[in-house]
Structure formats: structure tokens, C-alpha cells
Amino acid sequence: MTLFIDALSEHFETLGLTLVDWFNGPGFYSQLGLILAAAVIAYSLSRLAAAKAAIFNHLPEAQSAGGFRDFVSTSRPLLFPLFLIISLALAVDLSDHLLSQSYLVRVSESAAVVFLLFTFARNFLHHKLLRTLVLWLLVPAAVLHIFDLLGAVILYLDEVALEVGNIKISAYGVLRMLVFGSLLFWLGRLSRTAGNRIIRRQEELDAGTRELFAKLFEVVLTVVIFLLLLQVMGINLTALAVFGGAVGVGLGFGLQSIASNFISGIILLLDRSLKIGDYIELDDGQGGVIRELKMRSTTLETFDGKDIMVPNERFMSSTFTNWTHKNSKQRYSIDLQVAYSTDLDELFPLLREVVSEHPQVISGDDVPVEERPDAEIKGFGDSGINILIEFWIEGIDDGQNRVGGDLLLMIWHALKQSNVEIPFPQREVRIVGQGSANSSL
């Protein structure tokens, strides 16, 4: 602590003597004039670019996904700091050539870089933690670097440490991990969003392949960020060899289910047996539309608003029915019973016509015969004739395509108007021995 204070005092004493020499010499005022001229030129160029360049007057659309054009149009606050840095860089060369000194101009150029960083953080960093780290750590660190104080502060923070055996945790290490860790995770999230958007725009690939590439991209990005974070923390990657062997043993025993689900997810995406939007029915009767395919599990959304999380391994080890994988058209049937006295020659055309009137039922002369609505005798029952009605629709008979209930009501109205009787079970009961009992009386 004493060494840090002594070094700081010596630095400020040297800086004070340097400033006194500047104030008494003509070079100080000449450099100050160059700085003011650079600021005026930068301000004029930024106003001119904002007024003349059409891209800076482009207003981002409300539904826009945030492309390059939208980013440039919102970057107008960065014009003045950028032009200021360029102008001061030219002023440094001019000051070296005319005055043989440019320390004050170089300090101003560094301050312009800090101003650019501060403006960027205020206008573009919407993540609260990342914005706080930049404004309260990176910007002060840049200011310390301008006055050559950053090295002394780093040495002091490195001395403030907690040692446990061979492990040393310093204040500088914690701050470095927080800053660079936050930056890595922020960049990783942006890269994941941008990468997934680019991959899912590739229309020449089917949905399953795009989903596979998107998931693999997320896995690779996570591994890269993890390795970079280890490097920032100062952990030697060669020391992870033993730890990696232990993790491998753990995967073999305790984490085998997670590994199995992960590998099963890759296989499902590769063989394209599942895709987003398919209706899946499991062997236990549960079913739903695939809403999300993850590397560990698949999310099925039921028609009553529930989500079923199915481990990917289950699709590899048990049977399931994919109703809409190859063909979204489905065939359904309705069973009913009519009295034996019914005129079937008139009933069958009536039922076909009623079913064809539903807008979601596939019908028409251009439809193949096997897909048109049909009615036929299914069998002869105890109380009446069993009738089978078959029809095809696009999709599953539930949710938005709820057809069955509407058809039953339409058929009931048609049968009622045509006076077709729907029989109820009838039984003939005989009392055995009743005649002999009466004769004895």
C-alpha cells in the first residue's frame, strides 16, 4: 500500500512539473490550438455527414430484425467521436512536424477514444450489467491509461489477494474475470442470435437440417466461450486433462442419461424423422405438435395448451406415431347406427353430401376417389345397421381443425330432417315358468 502511494505521489509530482513547463512555453498553446481546430473540423464533418448521407436518415422499422442498415442509421451519435479521433490523429502528425512535440495532442486523442467508448456504451449497450461494467470499469481504466496510472493501479490490485494453498485470488483477477466474462457472454449471445438467424434463413435446407446446424453452432460457441473464459481466469488448459478424464468417468456413470439424450437429439435431427410442426403421438397415448427441438429434449405442445417435455432418448428406445411427417392429410371415420327399416340407397348419398359440405373436408371431382367422403355398411348389429363414414382433412382433427364435432351435429340434423331413426338397444324379456304357475291356481 505504501509503495503504491509513493509511486502515485511521484507520478503526480512529475506530471505537475511537466504541466508548468508547458504553460510557460509556446508549444502548449500551439497544441491547444490544434486540438480546438480538430474539434471544430470533426463537429462540422459529423453534422455534414448526418445531413447529407441518406443512410443516417433511415428510420428503422418497428418489425425490423435489426440489420446492418438499421444499425448504421442509429449510429449517428458515434460520428463526432469518430471524426474527432481521425482529426486528432492528423493533428499529432502535424504537431510532430511543426513543433517536434505532440504529448498534449496524444492525450486528447486518447481522451477522444474514451469519449467514443462512453458514447457507444450509453447508446448501444442495453444489457444493464454489461453497460455498468463498461461505464464504471473500462472507461475509468482508459482514463488511467491516458495518464500512465493504469500500471500502478493494476499492481496494487494484484497485491490485494487471498491465498489458499497454491491458489491466489486477487482483486485484479476478479475484476478481469467480471469484465471479460461479461463481454464474452454478451458477444456470445449476439453471435448465437445472429448465427441462428442466418442459418434459419437458408431456405435451400430443410427445417430439420437448419435446426441441427443451429444447435451445433450453439454447442460450439458455448465451448469456445468456456475455453476463452478459462484463459482469462489464468487456468492452464493442459491442467484440464486429468479433470477431463474424471468428467469422462462421471459421464459413464452419473451423466449417461444426459449424454444419451444429447446424442439421440443429434441422431433425430440427422435422420430427419422429426421436425418442427409434426404431430407426434407417443406409445402411452400422449400427443402434441413439436414446438421446439432441443439437444436434450423435445417439446410437444398439446391442443389444450400444455407442454410435454419428452427426452430425446425416448424416441430412440420406444415407438411413436408421426401423423404429419410425410403427408399432412389424415383420414378419419364416424360410426353410427340406423334402423333396419332405413332406405340405405337414399341414406348413403345424403351422408356423403353432408360431410362434403364442411369446408375443411377434402372433397370435389378433382380429388382422388379414395380421398372423397364415403359412407358404407360396416356390419349388422343387434338393434340396427352399423354405418361407417370416412373422410379426409388437412391436419389433425383437433385445435384449429376441429371437424369431428361439427360433422356429428350436421349428420344429426340431416338424419332428423329425413326422419331416419337411430335405434336404441332393445331386449325381449321372457318369464320362464309363468304359464305353469297360473294353471296351478
ABEGO torsion letter per residue (X at the ends): XAAAAAAAAAAAAAAAAAAAAAAABAAAAAAAAAAAAAAAAAAAAAAAAAAABAAAABBBBAABAGBAAAAAAAAAAAAAAAAAAAAAAAAAAAAAAAAGBAAAAAAAAAAAAAAAAAAAAAAABABAAAAAAAAAAAAAAAAAAAAGAAAAAAAAAAABBBBBEABBBBAAAAAAAAAAAAAAAAAAAAAAAAAAAAAAABAABBAAAAAAAAAAAAAAAAAAAAAAAAAAAGBBAAAAAAAAAAAAAAAAAAAAAAAAAAAAAAAAAAAGABBBGBBBBBAAGBBEBBABBBAABBBBBBAAGBBBBBBAAAAAABBBBBAAAABABBBBBBBBBBBAABBAAAAAAAAAAAAAABAABBBEAABBAAABBBBBBAEBBAABBBBBBBBBBBEBBBEAABAAAAAAAAAAAAAAAAGBBBBBBBBBBBBBGAAAAAAAX
